[in-house]
């Protein structure tokens, strides 16, 4: 009974912390709630540890061969650990390459912790006939070794892996998994067949073993640091391209505004000539020609009238600009803008630059996509709705049904573009504590942006 207690305690101390550690770098991919995940993981670890303790207690009462019991104990323990980690694999919904890397890394850390405790245990050998894996010293050394290993793993994941975790693709993860699988096989062999005293009595084995672990840790540290530097440089380059892209949008909008202003100036300049012509017609009593001339003038003015879509000057300017562009390309554009009575549109708590980029990206993408269809199939719907302290901007547009996606994210179909417009929209939504949603159904693309106004 005493052996069962110590074996069970040893298993719980060894497996449970590392099982929970698996969820740390993958906390955003859990299949269940935190409370349910903790409860189910604890039950799985408790069940496998109890089974391991029962099996080892059964065999320890029937043989005193330490070598046989050592190998058998390690095999049964590894089986229990793999079952626990199989549960962790199921409880996480990330891609398998990501799960394999994290679980193997944590598993190697757990094996390293066990062998490290065995190294310490070898310095104070047990009495003759006493099971080295079933006593108080084992539990103490396990706890000490975990206090060394677990903080190092948390530091590794927190400072090196998590900052670039979402930027590592499947191919890169597959490459990263190769040394992890190799290391796991090596550790499994060492952990299963190496006697506890071997690490202490043979310094060369100890140095080789710990050297392998140290070199691997340094290797992954360097690899992730390089990946982070590459990603930072790529992000800086993308932001530069985004800034240039936004500047191009604003330049085009400014050009259109200047054209409208110049048109108004020409109208005012020409007004004197029109009035002179009308006066001449009226002085000669030719009212019919005066009416025809006036109708022609009003018709030209109507074609140059800027529509009023919103009291917000920037919103009205952007929508007017793209509405004119849509008319030029024969694309029907319906606009619905609604603000509550409590909020004055001209006092909207969103920077004009962000409004310009947001609407510019959405409408430009929609017009470019709809332009690829026959005239009869083109359609764009813009909705800007404010409810409480939230502002919703949606654009639904027809398109040819061709999309490019990577890991669920939409990419640009333009040659040489990578979807930076959508990335810019997500940055703006994050800035205002909102969110984005992009999806398509058949030949209609739906874009939705939510922004918090205070």
C-alpha positions in Angstrom: 0.0 0.0 0.0 2.9 2.4 0.8 4.4 1.7 -2.6 1.1 2.5 -4.3 0.9 5.8 -2.5 4.4 6.9 -3.4 4.1 5.8 -7.0 0.7 7.6 -7.4 2.1 10.7 -5.8 5.2 10.6 -8.0 3.0 10.3 -11.2 0.7 13.1 -10.2 3.5 15.5 -9.5 5.3 14.5 -12.7 2.4 14.5 -15.1 -0.1 17.0 -13.9 2.0 20.2 -14.2 3.3 19.3 -17.6 -0.2 18.4 -18.8 -1.5 21.9 -17.9 1.7 23.4 -19.4 0.6 22.1 -22.8 -2.4 24.4 -22.8 -0.3 27.5 -22.0 1.1 28.2 -25.6 -2.2 27.0 -27.1 -4.6 28.7 -24.7 -6.4 30.4 -27.6 -7.3 27.0 -29.2 -9.0 25.2 -26.4 -12.1 23.1 -27.3 -13.7 23.6 -23.9 -14.0 26.4 -21.3 -11.1 26.9 -18.9 -13.1 25.4 -15.9 -14.1 22.3 -17.9 -10.6 21.9 -19.4 -9.0 21.9 -15.9 -11.6 19.4 -14.5 -11.3 17.0 -17.4 -7.5 17.2 -17.6 -7.3 16.5 -13.8 -9.6 13.5 -14.2 -7.6 12.0 -17.1 -4.3 12.5 -15.3 -5.7 11.0 -12.0 -7.1 8.0 -13.9 -3.9 7.2 -15.8 -1.7 7.8 -12.7 -3.8 5.5 -10.7 -3.6 2.8 -13.3 0.2 3.2 -13.5 0.5 2.9 -9.7 -1.7 -0.2 -9.5 0.3 -1.9 -12.3 3.7 -1.1 -10.7 2.5 -2.0 -7.2 1.3 -5.4 -8.5 4.7 -6.2 -10.1 6.8 -4.7 -7.2 5.2 -7.2 -4.8 6.2 -10.1 -7.0 9.8 -9.4 -7.9 12.8 -7.6 -6.4 14.8 -7.3 -9.6 15.5 -3.6 -9.7 16.6 -3.6 -13.4 13.4 -5.3 -14.6 11.2 -3.1 -12.4 13.1 0.0 -13.6 12.5 -0.7 -17.3 8.9 -1.9 -16.7 8.2 1.2 -14.5 9.5 3.5 -17.2 7.5 1.9 -20.0 4.3 2.0 -17.9 5.0 5.6 -17.0 5.6 6.6 -20.6 2.3 4.9 -21.6 0.4 6.9 -19.0 2.1 10.1 -20.1 1.3 9.5 -23.8 -2.4 8.8 -22.9 -2.5 12.1 -21.0 -1.0 14.0 -23.9 -3.4 12.3 -26.3 -6.2 13.9 -24.3 -4.4 17.3 -24.6 -4.2 16.8 -28.4 -8.0 16.2 -28.5 -8.8 19.2 -26.2 -6.9 21.6 -28.5 -8.4 22.6 -32.0 -5.1 23.9 -33.5 -3.5 22.4 -36.6 -1.7 19.1 -35.9 1.8 20.5 -36.7 1.3 23.1 -34.0 0.1 20.6 -31.5 2.8 18.1 -32.2 5.5 20.7 -31.7 4.1 22.0 -28.4 3.3 18.6 -27.0 6.6 17.1 -27.9 8.5 20.1 -26.5 6.6 19.8 -23.2 7.0 16.0 -23.2 10.7 16.3 -23.7 10.8 18.8 -20.9 8.9 16.3 -18.7 11.4 13.6 -19.5 14.3 15.9 -18.9 12.7 16.8 -15.5 12.4 13.1 -14.6 16.0 12.3 -15.6 17.3 15.4 -13.8 15.6 14.2 -10.6 17.0 10.7 -11.2 20.5 12.4 -11.5 19.9 14.1 -8.1 18.5 10.8 -6.7 21.6 8.9 -7.8 23.7 11.1 -5.5 21.9 9.5 -2.5 21.3 5.9 -3.5 18.4 4.0 -1.8 18.9 1.1 0.6 19.3 -2.3 -0.8 16.1 -3.7 -2.1 14.2 -0.4 -1.8 12.5 0.8 -4.9 14.1 4.0 -6.1 10.8 5.1 -7.8 8.6 4.6 -4.8 9.8 6.6 -1.8 9.7 10.1 -0.3 13.1 11.1 -1.8 11.8 10.5 -5.3 8.8 12.8 -4.8 11.1 15.5 -3.3 13.6 15.4 -6.2 10.8 15.4 -8.7 9.4 18.6 -7.2 12.8 20.2 -7.1 13.6 19.3 -10.8 10.2 20.6 -11.9 10.8 23.9 -10.1 13.8 24.2 -12.4 12.4 23.0 -15.7 8.9 24.4 -15.8 9.8 28.1 -15.3 12.4 27.6 -18.1 9.7 26.2 -20.4 7.3 29.0 -19.5 10.0 31.5 -20.3 10.8 29.8 -23.6 7.1 29.8 -24.7 6.3 33.3 -23.4 9.3 35.2 -24.8 10.2 33.2 -27.9 7.4 31.1 -29.2 4.1 33.0 -28.5 5.3 36.3 -30.1 5.6 34.5 -33.5 3.2 31.6 -33.0 0.5 32.9 -35.3 3.0 33.8 -38.0 4.5 30.3 -38.4 2.9 28.3 -41.2 2.4 24.6 -41.6 5.6 24.0 -43.6 7.8 25.8 -41.1 6.2 23.9 -38.2 6.8 20.6 -40.0 10.5 21.5 -40.2 10.6 22.5 -36.6 9.0 19.2 -35.6 11.8 17.1 -37.1 14.4 17.7 -34.3 11.7 17.4 -31.7 10.7 14.0 -32.9 14.4 12.9 -33.0 15.0 14.2 -29.5 11.9 12.5 -28.2 13.1 9.1 -29.5 16.5 9.7 -27.9 15.0 10.7 -24.6 12.6 7.8 -24.7 15.4 5.3 -25.1 17.6 7.0 -22.4 14.7 7.4 -20.0 13.5 3.8 -20.5 16.7 1.8 -20.5 19.2 3.9 -18.6 19.6 3.0 -14.9 19.2 5.8 -12.4 22.7 5.4 -11.0 24.2 5.6 -14.5 23.8 9.4 -14.7 25.7 9.8 -11.4 28.4 7.1 -11.7 29.3 7.9 -15.3 29.9 11.6 -15.7 30.4 11.3 -19.5 26.8 10.0 -19.9 25.5 12.9 -17.8 27.5 15.5 -19.7 26.5 14.1 -23.1 22.8 14.0 -22.1 22.6 17.5 -20.6 24.8 18.8 -23.5 22.2 17.5 -26.0 19.4 19.2 -24.2 21.3 22.5 -23.8 22.3 22.6 -27.5 18.8 21.9 -28.6 17.4 24.6 -26.3 20.0 27.1 -27.7 19.2 25.9 -31.3 15.4 26.6 -30.8 16.2 29.9 -29.1 18.3 31.1 -32.0 15.8 29.8 -34.6 12.9 31.6 -32.9 14.9 34.8 -32.5 15.7 34.7 -36.2 12.1 34.0 -37.0 11.0 37.0 -34.9 13.5 39.3 -36.5 12.3 38.2 -39.9 8.7 38.7 -39.0 9.4 42.1 -37.5 11.2 43.2 -40.6 8.3 41.8 -42.7 5.8 43.5 -40.6 7.6 46.8 -40.9 7.7 46.4 -44.7 4.0 45.6 -44.8 3.2 48.7 -42.7 5.3 50.8 -45.1 3.3 49.3 -48.0 0.1 49.9 -46.1 1.1 53.5 -45.5 1.9 54.0 -49.1 -1.4 52.3 -50.1 -3.3 54.6 -47.7 -1.5 57.7 -49.1 -2.5 56.7 -52.6 -6.1 56.4 -51.5 -6.0 59.9 -49.9 -4.2 61.3 -53.0 -6.9 60.0 -55.3 -9.6 61.4 -53.0 -7.8 64.7 -52.8 -7.6 64.8 -56.6 -11.3 64.2 -56.9 -12.0 66.9 -54.3 -9.8 69.4 -56.2 -11.6 68.5 -59.4 -15.0 69.2 -57.8 -13.7 72.5 -56.3 -12.4 73.5 -59.7 -15.7 72.6 -61.3 -17.5 74.8 -58.8 -15.1 77.7 -59.5 -15.7 77.3 -63.2 -19.4 77.4 -62.7 -19.1 80.6 -60.7 -16.9 82.1 -63.3 -19.2 81.2 -66.1 -22.3 82.3 -64.1 -21.8 85.9 -65.4 -21.8 84.8 -69.0 -24.9 82.7 -68.5 -26.7 85.6 -66.8 -25.7 87.9 -69.7 -27.1 85.4 -72.2 -30.4 85.1 -70.3 -30.7 88.8 -70.1 -30.3 89.2 -73.8 -33.0 86.6 -74.5 -35.4 88.3 -72.1 -34.7 91.8 -73.4 -35.5 90.6 -76.9 -38.7 89.0 -75.6 -37.5 85.5 -76.6 -38.7 83.7 -73.5 -38.8 80.3 -75.1 -35.1 80.4 -75.9 -34.4 81.7 -72.4 -36.3 78.7 -70.9 -34.5 76.3 -73.1 -31.1 77.8 -72.2 -32.0 77.7 -68.5 -33.1 74.0 -68.7 -29.9 73.1 -70.4 -27.9 75.0 -67.8 -29.8 73.3 -64.9 -29.2 69.9 -66.5 -25.5 70.4 -66.6 -25.5 71.6 -63.0 -27.5 68.6 -61.9 -24.9 66.2 -63.4 -22.2 67.9 -61.3 -24.1 68.0 -58.1 -22.4 66.2 -55.1 -24.9 64.0 -53.3 -25.3 64.4 -49.6 -25.0 61.0 -48.0 -24.1 62.0 -44.4 -23.6 65.1 -42.3 -20.1 63.8 -41.5 -17.9 65.7 -44.0 -15.3 63.0 -44.4 -17.8 60.1 -44.7 -19.8 62.2 -47.3 -16.7 63.0 -49.3 -15.4 59.4 -49.4 -18.8 57.9 -50.2 -19.4 60.6 -52.9 -16.0 59.9 -54.4 -16.6 56.2 -54.7 -20.3 56.6 -55.7 -19.1 58.6 -58.7 -16.4 56.0 -59.5 -19.1 53.3 -59.3 -21.3 55.3 -61.7 -18.4 55.6 -64.1 -18.1 51.8 -64.1 -21.8 51.3 -64.3 -22.1 49.6 -60.9 -25.3 50.2 -58.9 -24.3 51.4 -55.4 -26.9 51.7 -52.7 -26.0 53.6 -49.5 -27.7 53.6 -46.2 -26.2 55.7 -43.3 -28.0 56.0 -40.0 -26.9 57.6 -36.8 -28.9 57.8 -33.6 -30.3 61.1 -32.4 -28.0 61.0 -29.4 -24.8 61.1 -31.5 -24.0 63.9 -33.9 -22.2 62.5 -37.0 -19.9 65.5 -37.2 -18.6 64.7 -33.7 -17.9 61.0 -34.4 -15.1 59.8 -32.1 -13.1 58.2 -34.9 -10.1 59.9 -36.5 -10.8 61.1 -40.0 -7.7 59.3 -41.3 -9.1 56.0 -40.0 -12.5 56.7 -41.5 -10.9 57.5 -44.9 -8.8 54.3 -44.9 -11.6 52.1 -43.7 -14.2 53.3 -46.2 -11.6 53.7 -49.0 -10.4 50.1 -48.6 -13.9 48.6 -48.4 -15.4 50.5 -51.4 -12.3 50.3 -53.6 -12.1 46.5 -53.1 -15.9 46.2 -53.8 -15.7 48.3 -57.0 -12.7 46.4 -58.3 -14.4 43.1 -57.6 -17.7 44.0 -59.1 -16.1 45.5 -62.2 -15.0 42.0 -63.3 -18.7 40.9 -63.7 -21.1 41.7 -66.6 -22.9 45.0 -66.0 -26.2 43.2 -65.2 -24.6 41.3 -62.3 -22.8 44.2 -60.6 -24.1 45.4 -57.3 -22.7 47.0 -54.1 -24.5 47.8 -50.8 -23.0 50.1 -48.2 -24.4 50.3 -44.7 -23.1 52.5 -41.9 -25.2 52.1 -38.8 -24.7 53.4 -35.2 -26.3 51.7 -32.2 -25.4 52.8 -28.7 -21.6 53.1 -28.6 -21.0 50.8 -31.5 -20.6 51.7 -35.2 -21.2 49.0 -37.8 -19.9 49.3 -41.4 -20.8 46.7 -43.9 -20.2 46.3 -47.6 -21.8 43.5 -49.6 -20.6 43.3 -53.2 -21.0 40.9 -56.1 -17.8 39.3 -57.4 -16.7 36.5 -59.8 -16.4 33.9 -57.0 -12.7 33.5 -57.1 -10.9 33.9 -53.7 -7.5 33.2 -52.3 -7.2 32.1 -48.7 -4.4 31.1 -46.4 -5.1 29.6 -43.0 -8.6 31.0 -43.2 -7.5 34.5 -44.1 -8.4 36.2 -47.4 -5.6 37.2 -49.7 -5.6 39.7 -52.5 -6.2 38.4 -56.0 -4.3 41.3 -57.5 -0.8 40.3 -58.8 1.9 41.3 -56.3 -0.6 42.1 -53.5 -1.0 40.1 -50.3 -4.2 41.4 -48.9 -2.8 44.4 -47.0 -6.0 46.3 -47.3 -7.9 43.7 -45.2 -4.9 43.7 -42.7 -5.3 47.5 -42.5 -9.0 47.2 -41.7 -8.2 44.7 -38.9 -5.7 47.1 -37.4 -8.3 49.9 -37.4 -10.9 47.6 -35.8 -8.4 46.6 -33.1 -7.5 50.2 -32.4 -11.2 51.0 -31.6 -11.7 47.7 -29.7 -13.9 46.3 -32.4 -13.7 43.4 -34.8 -13.9 42.3 -38.4 -15.6 39.6 -40.4 -15.0 38.7 -44.0 -16.9 35.9 -45.7 -18.3 34.9 -49.1 -21.4 33.0 -50.2 -21.5 32.0 -53.8 -20.8 35.2 -55.8 -21.4 37.7 -52.9 -18.6 38.9 -50.6 -19.6 40.2 -47.2 -17.4 42.6 -45.2 -18.3 43.7 -41.7 -16.4 46.1 -39.4 -17.4 46.9 -35.8 -16.0 49.9 -34.0 -16.4 51.1 -30.4 -17.1 54.9 -30.3 -15.9 55.6 -26.8 
